[in-house]
């Protein structure tokens, strides 16, 4: 019987400590006003919340940051490779037409498969919303090289200022393609 009494006495003492602890907290909260300072609320929250969700959130944030840095570096390298490949393929024609060859239509058509490969290799690095414009700019360049540029049109543009200059059109089309590699 005495064991039962000690057991109840022990529980009663613990409950009184708990009530006293709550009273102290109430007194602390009610020192002059009924609100708790925001810092105290945050501190109390972190004292009662388990740490594993916060650690998991911090780890996810770090992984996302590392992935973002890796993706940016990879995209910058791909853009540099894209620009240098196009400039190498069209050397002498772009940015300044210093070595404009005879039978330009044959010259450009011979380089279309290489250009197609460069364009296709860079396409995964284009933002999703820019892909239709990227495809449209490539189609315009492709059509220009296949059907619109000839030696006759180039010489006619040099003689007559009223005829559209294929060299300027070529420069504009290539510039539109290269803007995706920035």
Buried (B, 14 or more C-beta within 10 A) or exposed (E): EEEEEEEEEEEEEEEEEEEEEEEEEEEEEEEEEEEBEEEEEEEEEEEEEEEEEEEEEEEEEEEEEEEEEEEEEEBEEBBEBBBEBBBEBBEEBBEEBEEBEEEBBEBBBEBBEBBEEBBEEBBEBBEEEEEEEBEEBBEBBBEBBEEBBBBEBBEBBEEEEEEEBBBEBBBEBBEBBBEBBE
